Amino acid sequence: MSGFISGETASGKTTGLNTIITFIRPSAKIITMEDTAEVQVPHENWVRELTRDTGSVESSVTMFDLLKAALRQRPNYMIVGEIRGAGGNVVFQAMQSASWDTSILIWRGSASKLELVPIGEFI
């Protein structure tokens, strides 16, 4: 399932995210991708990836580079920190990289109910 946490400056977005992360099962593989290290994950199987702007295209590490590296590691959860500018595209690309077991929330109008189902059942 994918989602966004948004709000004004100093409104508690990172604090809220850090709180939500504590509810992820301890055995899950989690990868965070950030410009600045702010997200804190209290899990053993956590990988923190950070962008790096060296002023040179060849040696810089972009959010897209981090996304490609994260997908190769097959995480249960990918968490992207603050998003600015074109970095938003990276988030949508990450959201589209779902497995058949990834849960999605759908509205079944005929049954008038909201359900959480694996994407493989829906497609």
C-alpha distance (Angstrom), angle and dihedral (degrees) to the residues before:
residue distance angle dihedral
M1 . . .
S2 3.80 . .
G3 3.75 130.6 .
F4 3.78 147.2 157.9
I5 3.77 132.7 -128.0
S6 3.77 110.2 -155.9
G7 3.77 137.8 166.7
E8 3.79 146.8 122.9
T9 3.79 125.2 -57.0
A10 3.82 111.9 -68.3
S11 3.82 92.6 7.2
G12 3.82 94.7 128.7
K13 3.81 101.6 -97.7
T14 3.80 95.5 139.5
T15 3.79 92.6 41.0
G16 3.79 89.8 51.4
L17 3.81 92.1 47.8
N18 3.80 91.8 49.0
T19 3.81 88.4 52.1
I20 3.82 93.9 48.5
I21 3.83 90.6 49.5
T22 3.81 90.7 62.4
F23 3.82 88.2 67.9
I24 3.83 92.9 60.5
R25 3.79 110.8 105.1
P26 3.83 111.2 -94.8
S27 3.83 94.1 -123.4
A28 3.83 94.4 56.5
K29 3.79 120.3 114.4
I30 3.81 107.4 -124.8
I31 3.80 128.4 -172.3
T32 3.79 121.9 -171.1
M33 3.80 122.0 -162.3
E34 3.80 116.9 -164.1
D35 3.79 145.1 154.6
T36 3.81 90.7 -141.4
A37 3.80 123.2 24.4
E38 3.81 103.3 -110.7
V39 3.80 107.7 126.1
Q40 3.81 114.2 90.2
V41 3.80 118.1 -158.2
P42 3.83 117.7 -170.4
H43 3.81 93.5 -158.0
E44 3.81 128.5 109.3
N45 3.82 94.5 -137.7
W46 3.82 96.4 58.5
V47 3.80 126.3 127.6
R48 3.81 118.8 -166.4
E49 3.80 114.9 -155.0
L50 3.81 120.7 -171.8
T51 3.80 131.9 -168.0
R52 3.79 118.6 -121.8
D53 3.79 125.6 -155.9
T54 3.78 109.5 -163.7
G55 3.79 95.8 164.9
S56 3.79 89.2 -109.9
V57 3.79 122.7 94.2
E58 3.81 91.9 -145.5
S59 3.81 96.6 56.9
S60 3.83 101.8 30.3
V61 3.81 120.6 102.8
T62 3.80 113.7 -141.5
M63 3.79 130.4 -163.6
F64 3.82 88.0 -106.3
D65 3.83 89.8 55.3
L66 3.80 88.9 52.5
L67 3.80 91.6 48.9
K68 3.81 91.9 53.3
A69 3.82 90.6 49.0
A70 3.81 91.8 47.3
L71 3.81 94.2 51.1
R72 3.81 90.7 53.9
Q73 3.82 88.7 58.3
R74 3.84 93.6 56.8
P75 3.81 97.7 -134.8
N76 3.79 125.2 -169.5
Y77 3.80 89.5 -138.6
M78 3.79 133.1 22.7
I79 3.79 115.6 -166.1
V80 3.79 119.6 -168.3
G81 3.81 116.8 -160.6
E82 3.79 124.3 -147.8
I83 3.77 113.7 -15.0
R84 3.77 122.7 -147.5
G85 3.79 130.5 176.5
A86 3.79 116.3 -37.1
G87 3.82 89.9 3.8
G88 3.80 86.6 86.3
N89 3.80 88.3 72.8
V90 3.80 89.1 60.1
V91 3.79 91.3 56.5
F92 3.78 92.9 52.4
Q93 3.81 90.2 47.9
A94 3.80 89.5 52.7
M95 3.80 90.7 49.7
Q96 3.80 90.4 53.9
S97 3.80 93.7 54.1
A98 3.80 95.4 84.6
S99 3.79 127.9 150.5
W100 3.81 121.6 -136.9
D101 3.82 89.4 -100.5
T102 3.81 94.3 54.7
S103 3.79 109.2 119.3
I104 3.78 120.5 -125.1
L105 3.79 130.4 -173.2
I106 3.81 112.5 -125.2
W107 3.78 136.2 177.6
R108 3.77 113.9 -134.9
G109 3.79 100.7 -158.3
S110 3.80 94.9 -171.9
A111 3.81 91.0 56.9
S112 3.84 93.3 34.2
K113 3.77 93.5 -132.3
L114 3.80 141.7 115.1
E115 3.82 115.8 -127.4
L116 3.79 138.2 -174.3
V117 3.83 107.1 -140.7
P118 3.82 137.1 160.7
I119 3.80 110.1 -94.4
G120 3.83 88.8 -125.2
E121 3.83 90.2 65.3
F122 3.77 92.4 48.3
I123 3.80 99.7 50.2
